Amino acid sequence: MISFWRIEKGAGILVVAFAAVILLFAGKAMADGFKSQQTVDGLTVIAEIHSNPPAAGKNHISIKVLDAKKKAVTDAKVELHYFMPMMPKMGYDVVADLHGDSYGAMIDLIMAGGWQVDVKVTPPGNDVKKVSFTFEAK
């Protein structure tokens, strides 16, 4: 009987330790937010929504643009068009403003569901580069 108690107590400690590790990693994943990276014609565009998961309502989005040498591009025009793919005519447009070495904007997701963001980057003297990413808002 005493040995059973020791095994049960030891197993309980293992379960608690395992749960703590899972919660630690889950908390880290939730804190990171949504992030997507795509490269087009030598430009890398990194889009990040700081809430995870993105939620219906206002969400801050950051766009970082890197050239082929991985140097931040800070003199481009960055425009966002976001919409629900099931209702593409109900889209919204916003221009992202430069903040340090990345661009930022507020997007207002009117409801939960699937969303697409088209990011248009126009570096000075170059053609428009476009990338798109999708995510689910809760």
SULCOR-V280034 format. One record per pair of residues at least 6 apart in sequence whose C-alpha atoms are under 7 Angstrom apart, sorted by the first residue. I is the first residue (numbers start at 1). J is the second residue. Records with the same first field share a line. If there is no record, write none. Layout:
I: J / J
This chain:
30: 52
31: 52
33: 49 / 50 / 51 / 52 / 53
34: 48 / 49 / 50 / 51 / 52 / 53
35: 47 / 48 / 49
36: 46 / 47 / 48
37: 44 / 45 / 46 / 47
38: 44 / 45 / 46 / 131
39: 45
40: 129
42: 67 / 68
43: 65 / 66 / 67 / 68
44: 65 / 66 / 67
45: 63 / 64 / 65 / 66
46: 63 / 64 / 65
47: 61 / 62 / 63 / 64
48: 61 / 62 / 63
49: 59 / 60 / 61 / 62
50: 60 / 61
53: 137 / 138
54: 136 / 137 / 138
55: 112 / 137 / 138
56: 109 / 110 / 111 / 112 / 137 / 138
57: 108 / 109 / 110
58: 106 / 107 / 108 / 109
59: 106 / 107 / 108
60: 105 / 106 / 107
61: 104 / 105 / 106
62: 102 / 103 / 104 / 105
63: 102 / 103 / 104
64: 102 / 103
65: 72 / 73 / 102
66: 72 / 73
67: 73
72: 101
74: 101
75: 123 / 124
76: 121 / 122 / 123 / 124
77: 121 / 122 / 123
78: 95 / 96 / 119 / 120 / 121 / 122
79: 94 / 95 / 96 / 119 / 120 / 121
80: 93 / 94 / 95 / 117 / 118 / 119 / 120
81: 91 / 92 / 93 / 94 / 117 / 118 / 119
82: 91 / 92 / 93 / 115 / 116 / 117 / 118
83: 90 / 91 / 92 / 115 / 116 / 117
84: 114 / 115 / 116
85: 114 / 115 / 116
95: 105
96: 103 / 104 / 105
97: 103 / 104 / 105
98: 104
112: 137 / 138
113: 136 / 137 / 138
114: 135 / 136 / 137
115: 134 / 135 / 136
116: 132 / 133 / 134 / 135
117: 132 / 133 / 134
118: 130 / 131 / 132 / 133
119: 130 / 131 / 132
120: 128 / 129 / 130 / 131
121: 128 / 129 / 130
122: 128 / 129
